[in-house]
Amino acid sequence: MFKAKESIEKGIETIELGLPLDIASVEYKDAYLKLGEITGDTAAEDIIDRIFSDFCIGK
C-alpha cells in the first residue's frame, strides 16, 4: 500500500509541476496496479506464473 501512496504522491507532484498529464497517468496506473495486487483485482505476470507453477489447478 505504501508504494501505491508513493505513486499517487508522484502523480500529484507531476501535475503541480505543470508536466503533461500523461506522465501523471503513468503514476496513477501504477498506484491502481499496486492496490489491485492487494485486493486481487490485478496481479503481476510473475505472480500468476508462480501460482500456476506451484499449485496444480484443476485436481
Phi and psi in radians as a Rosetta constraint file:
Dihedral C 1 N 2 CA 2 C 2 CIRCULARHARMONIC -1.158 0.35
Dihedral N 2 CA 2 C 2 N 3 CIRCULARHARMONIC -0.607 0.35
Dihedral C 2 N 3 CA 3 C 3 CIRCULARHARMONIC -1.175 0.35
Dihedral N 3 CA 3 C 3 N 4 CIRCULARHARMONIC -0.623 0.35
Dihedral C 3 N 4 CA 4 C 4 CIRCULARHARMONIC -1.133 0.35
Dihedral N 4 CA 4 C 4 N 5 CIRCULARHARMONIC -0.740 0.35
Dihedral C 4 N 5 CA 5 C 5 CIRCULARHARMONIC -1.092 0.35
Dihedral N 5 CA 5 C 5 N 6 CIRCULARHARMONIC -0.733 0.35
Dihedral C 5 N 6 CA 6 C 6 CIRCULARHARMONIC -1.069 0.35
Dihedral N 6 CA 6 C 6 N 7 CIRCULARHARMONIC -0.727 0.35
Dihedral C 6 N 7 CA 7 C 7 CIRCULARHARMONIC -1.134 0.35
Dihedral N 7 CA 7 C 7 N 8 CIRCULARHARMONIC -0.714 0.35
Dihedral C 7 N 8 CA 8 C 8 CIRCULARHARMONIC -1.103 0.35
Dihedral N 8 CA 8 C 8 N 9 CIRCULARHARMONIC -0.767 0.35
Dihedral C 8 N 9 CA 9 C 9 CIRCULARHARMONIC -1.094 0.35
Dihedral N 9 CA 9 C 9 N 10 CIRCULARHARMONIC -0.678 0.35
Dihedral C 9 N 10 CA 10 C 10 CIRCULARHARMONIC -1.139 0.35
Dihedral N 10 CA 10 C 10 N 11 CIRCULARHARMONIC -0.666 0.35
Dihedral C 10 N 11 CA 11 C 11 CIRCULARHARMONIC -1.102 0.35
Dihedral N 11 CA 11 C 11 N 12 CIRCULARHARMONIC -0.750 0.35
Dihedral C 11 N 12 CA 12 C 12 CIRCULARHARMONIC -1.104 0.35
Dihedral N 12 CA 12 C 12 N 13 CIRCULARHARMONIC -0.772 0.35
Dihedral C 12 N 13 CA 13 C 13 CIRCULARHARMONIC -1.068 0.35
Dihedral N 13 CA 13 C 13 N 14 CIRCULARHARMONIC -0.705 0.35
Dihedral C 13 N 14 CA 14 C 14 CIRCULARHARMONIC -1.038 0.35
Dihedral N 14 CA 14 C 14 N 15 CIRCULARHARMONIC -0.795 0.35
Dihedral C 14 N 15 CA 15 C 15 CIRCULARHARMONIC -1.134 0.35
Dihedral N 15 CA 15 C 15 N 16 CIRCULARHARMONIC -0.760 0.35
Dihedral C 15 N 16 CA 16 C 16 CIRCULARHARMONIC -1.088 0.35
Dihedral N 16 CA 16 C 16 N 17 CIRCULARHARMONIC -0.542 0.35
Dihedral C 16 N 17 CA 17 C 17 CIRCULARHARMONIC -1.373 0.35
Dihedral N 17 CA 17 C 17 N 18 CIRCULARHARMONIC -0.112 0.35
Dihedral C 17 N 18 CA 18 C 18 CIRCULARHARMONIC 1.383 0.35
Dihedral N 18 CA 18 C 18 N 19 CIRCULARHARMONIC 0.320 0.35
Dihedral C 18 N 19 CA 19 C 19 CIRCULARHARMONIC -1.332 0.35
Dihedral N 19 CA 19 C 19 N 20 CIRCULARHARMONIC 2.837 0.35
Dihedral C 19 N 20 CA 20 C 20 CIRCULARHARMONIC -1.010 0.35
Dihedral N 20 CA 20 C 20 N 21 CIRCULARHARMONIC 2.532 0.35
Dihedral C 20 N 21 CA 21 C 21 CIRCULARHARMONIC -1.119 0.35
Dihedral N 21 CA 21 C 21 N 22 CIRCULARHARMONIC -0.475 0.35
Dihedral C 21 N 22 CA 22 C 22 CIRCULARHARMONIC -1.143 0.35
Dihedral N 22 CA 22 C 22 N 23 CIRCULARHARMONIC -0.476 0.35
Dihedral C 22 N 23 CA 23 C 23 CIRCULARHARMONIC -1.220 0.35
Dihedral N 23 CA 23 C 23 N 24 CIRCULARHARMONIC -0.751 0.35
Dihedral C 23 N 24 CA 24 C 24 CIRCULARHARMONIC -1.122 0.35
Dihedral N 24 CA 24 C 24 N 25 CIRCULARHARMONIC -0.628 0.35
Dihedral C 24 N 25 CA 25 C 25 CIRCULARHARMONIC -1.120 0.35
Dihedral N 25 CA 25 C 25 N 26 CIRCULARHARMONIC -0.517 0.35
Dihedral C 25 N 26 CA 26 C 26 CIRCULARHARMONIC -1.094 0.35
Dihedral N 26 CA 26 C 26 N 27 CIRCULARHARMONIC -0.746 0.35
Dihedral C 26 N 27 CA 27 C 27 CIRCULARHARMONIC -1.145 0.35
Dihedral N 27 CA 27 C 27 N 28 CIRCULARHARMONIC -0.714 0.35
Dihedral C 27 N 28 CA 28 C 28 CIRCULARHARMONIC -1.202 0.35
Dihedral N 28 CA 28 C 28 N 29 CIRCULARHARMONIC -0.610 0.35
Dihedral C 28 N 29 CA 29 C 29 CIRCULARHARMONIC -1.157 0.35
Dihedral N 29 CA 29 C 29 N 30 CIRCULARHARMONIC -0.699 0.35
Dihedral C 29 N 30 CA 30 C 30 CIRCULARHARMONIC -1.075 0.35
Dihedral N 30 CA 30 C 30 N 31 CIRCULARHARMONIC -0.744 0.35
Dihedral C 30 N 31 CA 31 C 31 CIRCULARHARMONIC -1.077 0.35
Dihedral N 31 CA 31 C 31 N 32 CIRCULARHARMONIC -0.745 0.35
Dihedral C 31 N 32 CA 32 C 32 CIRCULARHARMONIC -1.037 0.35
Dihedral N 32 CA 32 C 32 N 33 CIRCULARHARMONIC -0.790 0.35
Dihedral C 32 N 33 CA 33 C 33 CIRCULARHARMONIC -1.143 0.35
Dihedral N 33 CA 33 C 33 N 34 CIRCULARHARMONIC -0.709 0.35
Dihedral C 33 N 34 CA 34 C 34 CIRCULARHARMONIC -1.120 0.35
Dihedral N 34 CA 34 C 34 N 35 CIRCULARHARMONIC -0.758 0.35
Dihedral C 34 N 35 CA 35 C 35 CIRCULARHARMONIC -1.182 0.35
Dihedral N 35 CA 35 C 35 N 36 CIRCULARHARMONIC -0.620 0.35
Dihedral C 35 N 36 CA 36 C 36 CIRCULARHARMONIC -1.129 0.35
Dihedral N 36 CA 36 C 36 N 37 CIRCULARHARMONIC -0.529 0.35
Dihedral C 36 N 37 CA 37 C 37 CIRCULARHARMONIC -1.144 0.35
Dihedral N 37 CA 37 C 37 N 38 CIRCULARHARMONIC -0.612 0.35
Dihedral C 37 N 38 CA 38 C 38 CIRCULARHARMONIC -1.225 0.35
Dihedral N 38 CA 38 C 38 N 39 CIRCULARHARMONIC -0.772 0.35
Dihedral C 38 N 39 CA 39 C 39 CIRCULARHARMONIC -1.465 0.35
Dihedral N 39 CA 39 C 39 N 40 CIRCULARHARMONIC -0.263 0.35
Dihedral C 39 N 40 CA 40 C 40 CIRCULARHARMONIC 1.568 0.35
Dihedral N 40 CA 40 C 40 N 41 CIRCULARHARMONIC 0.061 0.35
Dihedral C 40 N 41 CA 41 C 41 CIRCULARHARMONIC -1.310 0.35
Dihedral N 41 CA 41 C 41 N 42 CIRCULARHARMONIC -0.522 0.35
Dihedral C 41 N 42 CA 42 C 42 CIRCULARHARMONIC -2.287 0.35
Dihedral N 42 CA 42 C 42 N 43 CIRCULARHARMONIC 2.682 0.35
Dihedral C 42 N 43 CA 43 C 43 CIRCULARHARMONIC -2.607 0.35
Dihedral N 43 CA 43 C 43 N 44 CIRCULARHARMONIC 2.434 0.35
Dihedral C 43 N 44 CA 44 C 44 CIRCULARHARMONIC -1.188 0.35
Dihedral N 44 CA 44 C 44 N 45 CIRCULARHARMONIC 2.618 0.35
Dihedral C 44 N 45 CA 45 C 45 CIRCULARHARMONIC -0.952 0.35
Dihedral N 45 CA 45 C 45 N 46 CIRCULARHARMONIC -0.712 0.35
Dihedral C 45 N 46 CA 46 C 46 CIRCULARHARMONIC -1.164 0.35
Dihedral N 46 CA 46 C 46 N 47 CIRCULARHARMONIC -0.557 0.35
Dihedral C 46 N 47 CA 47 C 47 CIRCULARHARMONIC -1.193 0.35
Dihedral N 47 CA 47 C 47 N 48 CIRCULARHARMONIC -0.766 0.35
Dihedral C 47 N 48 CA 48 C 48 CIRCULARHARMONIC -1.091 0.35
Dihedral N 48 CA 48 C 48 N 49 CIRCULARHARMONIC -0.779 0.35
Dihedral C 48 N 49 CA 49 C 49 CIRCULARHARMONIC -1.046 0.35
Dihedral N 49 CA 49 C 49 N 50 CIRCULARHARMONIC -0.710 0.35
Dihedral C 49 N 50 CA 50 C 50 CIRCULARHARMONIC -1.164 0.35
Dihedral N 50 CA 50 C 50 N 51 CIRCULARHARMONIC -0.715 0.35
Dihedral C 50 N 51 CA 51 C 51 CIRCULARHARMONIC -1.043 0.35
Dihedral N 51 CA 51 C 51 N 52 CIRCULARHARMONIC -0.815 0.35
Dihedral C 51 N 52 CA 52 C 52 CIRCULARHARMONIC -1.247 0.35
Dihedral N 52 CA 52 C 52 N 53 CIRCULARHARMONIC -0.471 0.35
Dihedral C 52 N 53 CA 53 C 53 CIRCULARHARMONIC -1.438 0.35
Dihedral N 53 CA 53 C 53 N 54 CIRCULARHARMONIC -0.524 0.35
Dihedral C 53 N 54 CA 54 C 54 CIRCULARHARMONIC -1.557 0.35
Dihedral N 54 CA 54 C 54 N 55 CIRCULARHARMONIC -0.445 0.35
Dihedral C 54 N 55 CA 55 C 55 CIRCULARHARMONIC -2.158 0.35
Dihedral N 55 CA 55 C 55 N 56 CIRCULARHARMONIC 2.373 0.35
Dihedral C 55 N 56 CA 56 C 56 CIRCULARHARMONIC -1.519 0.35
Dihedral N 56 CA 56 C 56 N 57 CIRCULARHARMONIC 1.855 0.35
Dihedral C 56 N 57 CA 57 C 57 CIRCULARHARMONIC -1.437 0.35
Dihedral N 57 CA 57 C 57 N 58 CIRCULARHARMONIC 2.341 0.35
Dihedral C 57 N 58 CA 58 C 58 CIRCULARHARMONIC 1.777 0.35
Dihedral N 58 CA 58 C 58 N 59 CIRCULARHARMONIC -0.021 0.35
